[in-house]
């Protein structure tokens, strides 16, 4: 359902949120290494997140990417919308261009239920909620 870039973006934002208390800013290389992703794709994705006000960046010797208190408390759907767009929760599970209740694919009803539940989770879950289990060692961002 989510693109690889979107999954990477969610991991990157959670990583930045874990740095919130210390006030530390992170560079592209540090983020890419921590979440095991390509520096090039992480760099492009981070710029998109800055443009969409999901995260912040600052230039200079003490610059880098960071997240503020309001951003830490935003729902993860903001990341999904910034990277994959607002139509992601309306797409067909089989990738058909025309799929609806009137013209369903073979998995339409089952996929719609899962997609709607995932949409609700993305609306309800805040970045901070995903950060806490990572900070405590109960969840991980890399496999």
C-alpha positions as CSV (number, residue, x, y, z in Angstrom):
1,X,0.0,0.0,0.0
2,X,2.8,2.5,0.9
3,X,5.7,3.1,-1.3
4,X,9.2,2.2,-0.2
5,X,10.0,5.9,-0.1
6,X,7.1,6.5,2.3
7,X,8.1,3.7,4.6
8,X,11.6,5.2,4.6
9,X,10.2,8.6,5.4
10,X,8.2,7.3,8.3
11,X,11.4,5.6,9.7
12,X,13.4,8.9,9.2
13,X,10.8,11.0,11.0
14,X,10.6,8.6,13.9
15,X,14.5,8.7,14.1
16,X,14.3,12.5,14.1
17,X,11.6,12.5,16.8
18,X,13.8,10.3,19.0
19,X,16.4,13.2,18.9
20,X,13.8,15.7,20.0
21,X,14.6,15.7,23.8
22,X,18.3,16.3,23.2
23,X,17.6,19.0,20.6
24,X,20.2,17.3,18.3
25,X,20.0,17.9,14.5
26,X,20.9,15.1,12.1
27,X,22.5,15.0,8.7
28,X,21.5,13.0,5.7
29,X,24.4,10.5,6.2
30,X,23.5,9.8,9.8
31,X,19.8,9.3,9.1
32,X,20.5,7.1,6.0
33,X,22.9,4.9,8.0
34,X,20.6,4.5,11.0
35,X,17.6,3.5,8.9
36,X,19.7,1.5,6.4
37,X,18.6,3.5,3.3
38,X,20.4,5.2,0.4
39,X,21.7,8.7,1.1
40,X,20.4,9.9,-2.3
41,X,16.8,8.8,-1.7
42,X,16.9,10.0,1.9
43,X,18.1,13.4,0.9
44,X,15.3,13.9,-1.7
45,X,12.7,12.5,0.7
46,X,13.8,14.8,3.6
47,X,13.6,17.9,1.4
48,X,10.0,16.9,0.5
49,X,9.2,16.5,4.2
50,X,10.7,19.9,4.9
51,X,8.7,21.5,2.1
52,X,5.5,19.9,3.5
53,X,6.4,21.1,7.0
54,X,6.6,17.6,8.4
55,X,10.1,18.3,9.6
56,X,12.5,21.2,9.7
57,X,16.0,21.9,8.5
58,X,18.7,24.5,9.1
59,X,21.9,25.2,7.2
60,X,25.4,25.9,8.4
61,X,27.9,24.1,10.6
62,X,25.3,23.3,13.3
63,X,22.6,22.6,10.8
64,X,20.7,19.5,9.9
65,X,17.2,18.0,10.1
66,X,15.1,18.1,13.2
67,X,11.5,18.0,14.4
68,X,9.7,20.4,16.8
69,X,7.1,19.7,19.4
70,X,4.1,20.3,17.1
71,X,5.6,18.2,14.4
72,X,6.3,15.4,16.9
73,X,2.6,15.4,17.8
74,X,1.3,15.3,14.3
75,X,-0.4,12.1,12.9
76,X,1.7,9.9,10.7
77,X,-0.8,10.5,7.9
78,X,1.0,13.8,7.3
79,X,4.1,11.8,6.3
80,X,2.0,9.5,4.0
81,X,0.3,12.5,2.3
82,X,3.6,14.3,1.8
83,X,5.3,11.4,0.1
84,X,2.6,9.2,-1.5
85,X,-0.2,11.8,-1.9
86,X,-3.7,12.0,-0.6
87,X,-5.1,9.4,-3.0
88,X,-3.1,6.5,-1.5
89,X,-6.1,5.3,0.5
90,X,-8.3,5.2,-2.5
91,X,-6.1,3.0,-4.7
92,X,-6.9,-0.5,-5.8
93,X,-5.2,-3.4,-4.1
94,X,-4.3,-4.9,-7.5
95,X,-3.3,-1.6,-9.0
96,X,-6.2,-1.3,-11.4
97,X,-7.0,2.2,-12.6
98,X,-10.7,1.5,-12.4
99,X,-11.8,-0.2,-9.2
100,X,-14.9,0.7,-7.2
101,X,-17.9,-0.8,-5.6
102,X,-19.6,-0.6,-9.0
103,X,-16.6,-2.0,-10.9
104,X,-14.6,-4.1,-8.2
105,X,-11.4,-6.1,-8.6
106,X,-11.5,-9.6,-7.1
107,X,-10.1,-8.4,-3.7
108,X,-11.9,-5.1,-3.6
109,X,-14.0,-5.6,-0.5
110,X,-11.3,-7.3,1.6
111,X,-8.7,-4.8,0.6
112,X,-11.0,-1.8,1.2
113,X,-11.5,-3.0,4.8
114,X,-7.8,-3.3,5.4
115,X,-7.0,0.0,3.6
116,X,-9.7,1.8,5.7
117,X,-8.3,0.4,8.9
118,X,-4.8,1.4,8.0
119,X,-6.0,4.8,7.1
120,X,-7.6,5.1,10.5
121,X,-4.4,4.0,12.2
122,X,-2.4,6.7,10.2
123,X,-4.9,9.3,11.3
124,X,-4.9,8.3,14.9
125,X,-1.2,7.5,15.6
126,X,1.1,10.3,16.4
127,X,4.8,10.4,15.6
128,X,5.5,10.6,19.3
129,X,3.6,7.3,19.9
130,X,5.8,5.5,17.4
131,X,9.0,7.1,18.8
132,X,8.5,5.9,22.4
133,X,8.8,2.2,21.7
134,X,11.9,2.7,19.6
135,X,13.5,4.9,22.4
136,X,12.7,2.3,25.0
137,X,14.2,-0.6,22.9
138,X,10.8,-2.3,22.5
139,X,10.7,-1.6,18.7
140,X,13.2,-1.2,16.0
141,X,13.6,0.8,12.8
142,X,16.0,-1.6,11.1
143,X,15.9,-5.4,10.6
